[in-house]
């Protein structure tokens, strides 16, 4: 079932109620403490399904990195399959899951050797390619006929190429047009030992770019509208061209920020999403949806260098991407705290300035949200699962299970 009117009364709608309840729930735990709030996670999982319009959602593991969360979400009708981020991770997850697409090309020779020596793993994992050199590497490890057939999918550039603005989006595949894709696909299907099963087209300039506020918001909206129109046409051309090349199991697109568009594109058979489950603060800047802050972490105040400054121990959990302010962790409770320009979020200490800092005392707790969703899991061994204002479980992250893939 999707989000209903009861979500309007959810705890996170009232910051004072929500963050104070998390403080009380974790008061007995030493900082830093990281939490997942169960009802907020549940709301986000259901909201993604509503926004996708019924198209199956493949879960992007890099935006979660907690097996208990992955398993719980994949048990919901509407979610199907995993998009992994490294081959080592995919091999690990394939112990329990049978539909794993590797979202990025791999040159992990040891991992490929493991995959090629096991028919079960080869049947469960699909490798991503966009260059014949990827196939050459596999053949050099184990020749066709001496290994299982390898399932592969083609990564296609879904960026916008503008005559005025140039390339808009992320730099991924060199394959762009229907002719590019079909020509490459024909070479793949002629190669013995490989089975072409899918295509991936991730539109980062739509899915990963907020459009709600800021001086450049009108320009972003205009760019995204043009990109949607161009992508809808181009994906239809690619899907049509592939009909004469190979029967595909899936054509994947989307991301948390573009699910409405993905679900409406009839060329696609599935969407990918992950960030919207735990909801890093980068996803606060979208007009089409408002995720619940399902995950957060807290540090304790250890100094008061000035009446309006409270210094917490730790804080430098900076997100990947360009080194700009939006990649810093966001102090959310108490409200109206801000990092200081010369120190920002520090490796060992983070001074926070604001009028509400005057009320903070040594030992008090300050809550932060990470810019991204999956990366905090690389900082902690466990998340404390909170429901109805109490900790009900402690669930390991990848790191807590001894896995650090990237």
VODRENSE-506637 format. One record per residue (C-alpha): x, y, z; residue in three letters. Coordinates in pm, whole numbers, plus 50000, padded with zeros to 5 digits. Example, Ala and Ser with C-alpha at 12.3 -4.5 7.8 and 13.67 -1.06 7.14 Angstrom:
% VODRENSE-506637
512304955050780ALA/513674989450714SER/
//
This chain:
% VODRENSE-506637
500005000050000UNK/501155035549936UNK/501485065450166UNK/498095076550302UNK/496755106050496UNK/498345092850815UNK/501735102750675UNK/500715139150723UNK/500845132651097UNK/504155113751085UNK/506745122651345UNK/509215137651095UNK/506645164351000UNK/507375179751339UNK/511145184751377UNK/510975190451752UNK/508985158651804UNK/511065137651566UNK/514615146851663UNK/513875148252034UNK/512415113352014UNK/515605100951849UNK/517675118052118UNK/515665101052391UNK/515765067352215UNK/519565067952185UNK/520485085952507UNK/522045054052644UNK/524305049752339UNK/527745065852294UNK/528285089852006UNK/528665088651719UNK/525355070751688UNK/523595063451358UNK/519915055151330UNK/517315043851081UNK/513775053451173UNK/511515024751067UNK/508355044050985UNK/510275069450779UNK/511975041350585UNK/508625024450528UNK/507105056950404UNK/509955062750160UNK/509795027250026UNK/506075030449956UNK/506415065449813UNK/508995053549558UNK/506535027049439UNK/503775052849399UNK/506055076449210UNK/507265049148973UNK/503715042648855UNK/503935004848871UNK/507204998748687UNK/509384974548891UNK/512164990749093UNK/515654976049105UNK/517384986249430UNK/520715004749400UNK/522814989949678UNK/525425017749686UNK/522705040349828UNK/521905016350113UNK/524854993350206UNK/522834975550475UNK/521744940050394UNK/518814939950638UNK/517354970550463UNK/517944955750117UNK/516244923350213UNK/513264940950372UNK/512714963650072UNK/513104935549818UNK/510424915850002UNK/507894943049910UNK/505814937849594UNK/507034962049330UNK/510734958749407UNK/512694934149195UNK/516404928049170UNK/519614945149275UNK/521904970149106UNK/525294963949268UNK/528314986949248UNK/531314963149254UNK/531794927349145UNK/533024917249491UNK/529784930349638UNK/527704912749372UNK/529444879449441UNK/528714883649813UNK/525074892949763UNK/524614864349515UNK/524744840249808UNK/521134850749880UNK/519904869249569UNK/519494856649214UNK/518904888549009UNK/521934911249036UNK/523034936148773UNK/526454951648815UNK/525874988548751UNK/529424996348638UNK/532044978348426UNK/534584957448617UNK/538204947648563UNK/538404927748886UNK/540304897548756UNK/540064877449077UNK/536344884049101UNK/535834875148735UNK/537734842648784UNK/535384834049071UNK/532324842448861UNK/533544822848559UNK/534224791848766UNK/530684789648904UNK/527584783948689UNK/525264794948969UNK/527044828349009UNK/527174833448633UNK/523424828248615UNK/522734852748897UNK/524994881848801UNK/524844903848492UNK/527974923648405UNK/527844958948263UNK/529824966447948UNK/530284994547696UNK/533514984047525UNK/534704952247354UNK/537774953847577UNK/535504942847863UNK/534744910847671UNK/538394905947579UNK/539364907147947UNK/536814880348034UNK/537944857947750UNK/541564861847863UNK/540614848348206UNK/538544819248076UNK/537884811847712UNK/534394804747578UNK/533574767847603UNK/535654764947918UNK/533284786048128UNK/529584793548162UNK/528084819347929UNK/528364854048081UNK/525294875848109UNK/526004911647999UNK/524114944347972UNK/525094975347776UNK/525505008947948UNK/524265037347727UNK/524965074347779UNK/521705091047887UNK/523135126147918UNK/521905156147722UNK/524115169147444UNK/523275205547387UNK/524635226547102UNK/524695256647335UNK/525765240747663UNK/527635209647555UNK/527505177447758UNK/525045178748051UNK/525055148748282UNK/527595123548404UNK/530405109248193UNK/529605072648146UNK/529385052547827UNK/530645063447486UNK/527515047847331UNK/524835073947264UNK/522735069446950UNK/520555040346844UNK/523115032846572UNK/525915032646832UNK/524055008547056UNK/522784985146787UNK/526194983546620UNK/527914975246946UNK/525204950347041UNK/525664931346713UNK/529334927046792UNK/528474914347139UNK/525944888447024UNK/528444875046766UNK/530924867847044UNK/530694832047175UNK/530304828147549UNK/528214859447608UNK/524464865247638UNK/523204900747595UNK/520254904947833UNK/519734942247894UNK/520454979147859UNK/520975006148120UNK/520425043648069UNK/520805064948382UNK/519715101248340UNK/521765117748616UNK/520955152948494UNK/517315146248587UNK/517505120348866UNK/520395136249053UNK/519705173249015UNK/517225190849242UNK/514905216049078UNK/513075231949370UNK/515035262449470UNK/517955285149396UNK/518665311549138UNK/519425285248874UNK/516235264948933UNK/514425278548622UNK/517415269348405UNK/517575234648560UNK/513865229048494UNK/514235240048133UNK/517245217248082UNK/515445187848241UNK/512335192948027UNK/514475192347713UNK/516365162147837UNK/513155143047909UNK/511855149647558UNK/515165139947398UNK/515545108547611UNK/512035096347545UNK/512665098147170UNK/516155083547184UNK/515245054647415UNK/512355045547186UNK/514745045346889UNK/517235023647078UNK/514534999347192UNK/513274996746833UNK/516754991046695UNK/517424963546948UNK/514414943246834UNK/516444930746539UNK/519554923446747UNK/518674904247063UNK/515704896647289UNK/516354917247603UNK/515154909347954UNK/515264945348069UNK/515814981447971UNK/516665000348287UNK/516515037548357UNK/515855063148620UNK/516885070948971UNK/515245084049285UNK/514855119049145UNK/513245109148813UNK/510875080448894UNK/507765097748759UNK/509475102248424UNK/510915067248427UNK/507555051548498UNK/505975070448209UNK/508605060347953UNK/507135030747768UNK/510525020047635UNK/511705010547985UNK/510864978448169UNK/512304987948508UNK/513645016948714UNK/516505018948959UNK/516265037049292UNK/518035035549625UNK/518855070049759UNK/515215077749826UNK/514945049650080UNK/517255064950340UNK/517035100350197UNK/520235120050223UNK/519665157450238UNK/520565162649870UNK/517075149449799UNK/515395177749986UNK/515655199749678UNK/513045184049447UNK/509585197049363UNK/508025163349283UNK/508605145549615UNK/509565151049977UNK/511255120850137UNK/511285114250509UNK/514705117350681UNK/514935080150750UNK/518585080050853UNK/520635103751066UNK/523655104151293UNK/524535123251607UNK/527615136651780UNK/527955150352131UNK/528935185352235UNK/532365185552401UNK/533215222752404UNK/531645257352426UNK/534375281052301UNK/531855309652274UNK/528295313452405UNK/526875309452053UNK/529255281451946UNK/528955244752041UNK/531695221051929UNK/530905184251870UNK/533465156251859UNK/533645144051498UNK/531525154951206UNK/533645153250894UNK/531515128050710UNK/531805145550375UNK/529945131650074UNK/531605122949746UNK/531245146049450UNK/532375182049397UNK/533905198649704UNK/531035222649765UNK/528925231550068UNK/526095208049970UNK/528385178050030UNK/528755186350399UNK/526645168950661UNK/523675190750754UNK/523075198851123UNK/519315194951169UNK/518705194751544UNK/518755217151731UNK/517625238851442UNK/519445269351308UNK/522955256251365UNK/525545260651093UNK/529125250651035UNK/531775277451027UNK/533435287050696UNK/537045282450804UNK/536525248250967UNK/533345233550818UNK/532765197050919UNK/536015186951086UNK/537905154451101UNK/537825154051483UNK/535805184451584UNK/533075205251428UNK/532175239151577UNK/528565249151516UNK/527355284851543UNK/523835297951598UNK/521525312151859UNK/520355277251954UNK/523955268552040UNK/523545290952346UNK/521185265052495UNK/523475235452427UNK/525565222052712UNK/528555198952717UNK/527225163652672UNK/524175173952467UNK/523515156552136UNK/523385172451789UNK/521785154651494UNK/523075155751137UNK/521935142650801UNK/524435131050540UNK/524295145750192UNK/524045110950042UNK/522215079950151UNK/524615050650142UNK/527915066450237UNK/527305069450615UNK/527365031350624UNK/531085033350551UNK/531515052450879UNK/529645030051124UNK/529434992851196UNK/525734993351282UNK/522565013551251UNK/520195014251545UNK/516675008151421UNK/514205031151598UNK/510425026751604UNK/507875044651821UNK/510635063052003UNK/512695032952112UNK/515585012951970UNK/514174979651855UNK/517174964751678UNK/520804969651581UNK/521554960951220UNK/525044958151067UNK/526204978650775UNK/528454963850506UNK/531354976750714UNK/529924959751022UNK/529944926950830UNK/533604932350742UNK/532944944150386UNK/534404976250243UNK/533984974849866UNK/534865010549769UNK/
//
